[in-house]
């Protein structure tokens, strides 16, 4: 199961997760970062880097943020090309 980014990331976008992602599967959204569900290799490197505890394995997402599982998937639907997020040093 891929990792997802939930509500605590909104308007924070710290990018520590981007710096450690080995496959560049974290993308920039207007209000938060998103993990591409088909590109995530479930390595877990991003989870401990998030200072606001917004990253969870999909199956461990807290009940109050379960809607973010669909939000992460929907962000990549529709064939719209998305921009891979830049890390802290390059942002």
C-alpha positions as CSV (number, residue, x, y, z in Angstrom):
1,X,0.0,0.0,0.0
2,X,1.3,3.5,-0.8
3,X,1.8,6.3,1.6
4,X,-0.5,9.2,1.6
5,X,-0.3,12.8,2.8
6,X,-3.1,14.1,5.0
7,X,-4.6,17.3,6.4
8,X,-1.6,18.4,8.6
9,X,0.3,19.2,5.4
10,X,-2.2,21.8,4.2
11,X,-0.5,25.2,3.8
12,X,2.7,23.7,5.4
13,X,4.4,21.8,2.6
14,X,7.7,21.4,4.6
15,X,9.4,19.4,1.8
16,X,11.6,17.3,4.1
17,X,9.8,14.3,2.6
18,X,10.8,15.3,-0.9
19,X,14.4,15.5,0.1
20,X,14.5,11.8,1.1
21,X,12.2,10.2,-1.4
22,X,14.3,7.9,-3.6
23,X,11.9,7.8,-6.5
24,X,10.6,11.4,-6.7
25,X,7.0,10.4,-6.2
26,X,5.9,13.5,-4.2
27,X,4.2,16.2,-6.2
28,X,3.3,19.8,-5.6
29,X,-0.4,20.7,-5.2
30,X,-1.9,24.1,-4.6
31,X,-2.4,23.6,-0.9
32,X,-0.4,20.5,0.0
33,X,2.0,17.8,-1.3
34,X,0.8,14.5,-2.8
35,X,2.3,11.1,-3.1
36,X,1.7,9.4,-6.4
37,X,0.1,6.0,-5.5
38,X,1.5,4.2,-8.6
39,X,5.1,5.6,-8.1
40,X,5.4,5.1,-4.3
41,X,7.6,2.1,-3.5
42,X,6.5,2.0,0.1
43,X,10.0,2.5,1.5
44,X,8.8,4.7,4.3
45,X,11.6,7.2,4.1
46,X,9.2,10.2,3.9
47,X,7.2,9.4,7.0
48,X,9.7,10.3,9.8
49,X,10.8,13.4,7.9
50,X,7.4,15.1,8.1
51,X,7.4,17.6,11.0
52,X,3.6,17.8,11.2
53,X,3.0,14.0,11.0
54,X,0.9,14.2,7.8
55,X,2.3,11.1,6.1
56,X,0.9,7.6,6.7
57,X,0.8,4.2,5.1
58,X,-2.6,4.1,3.4
59,X,-3.8,1.3,5.7
60,X,-2.7,3.2,8.8
61,X,-4.3,6.6,8.0
62,X,-6.2,7.9,11.1
63,X,-10.0,7.7,10.7
64,X,-10.4,11.5,10.7
65,X,-8.1,11.7,7.6
66,X,-9.3,8.6,5.6
67,X,-10.8,11.0,3.0
68,X,-7.2,12.0,2.1
69,X,-6.6,8.5,0.6
70,X,-9.1,9.4,-2.2
71,X,-7.9,13.0,-2.4
72,X,-4.3,11.7,-3.0
73,X,-5.5,9.3,-5.8
74,X,-7.8,11.9,-7.4
75,X,-5.0,14.4,-7.6
76,X,-3.4,12.2,-10.2
77,X,-6.5,11.3,-12.2
78,X,-7.6,12.9,-15.4
79,X,-4.3,12.8,-17.3
80,X,-3.2,16.2,-16.0
81,X,0.6,16.4,-16.0
82,X,1.8,17.2,-12.5
83,X,5.1,18.8,-11.3
84,X,7.4,16.8,-9.0
85,X,7.9,18.8,-5.9
86,X,11.3,20.4,-5.3
87,X,13.1,19.8,-2.0
88,X,13.9,22.3,0.6
89,X,17.3,23.3,-0.9
90,X,15.9,23.9,-4.4
91,X,12.6,25.5,-3.5
